[in-house]
């Protein structure tokens, strides 16, 4: 509201993605997605849904988990909990996880390594050779070198530096 008691819209830069986007659904949020490296920028409103399914040549493949979070949730935040939810349902130990490049993070790599899960990343976005990230928890810089193994899975080899 301005000085003349007239309601005016806020500048979009001052509105948080966590703010209420709909008076009918107060959990609904938004985020801007893309716009890097020539990609078209998208305004996304609503929720982010992650569907997990089995993928086996010899057995019936079925969805095992549907995880709904606010749309501002990063894809990397789904991987661990969705693997754990699926492991409760399936009888065999999960040995391989196929995901797109948006699920890549040093934390997800560490989780899969500790749990002896082969994380196969497809449709990698961004730089072709190296990905640089910073782990604030351990105060380390991480340079991930990307390569493709014989089965066509894109892998990362981390080099951590303080």
ABEGO torsion letter per residue (X at the ends): XBAAGBBBBBBAAABBAABBABAABAABBBBBBEGBGGBBBBBBBEBBBBBBBBBBAABBBBBABBBBBBAABBAAAAAAAAAAAAAAABABBBABBBBBAAABBAAAAAAAAAAGBBBBBBGBBEBAABBBBBBAAAGBBBBBBBBBBAAGBBBBBBBBBX
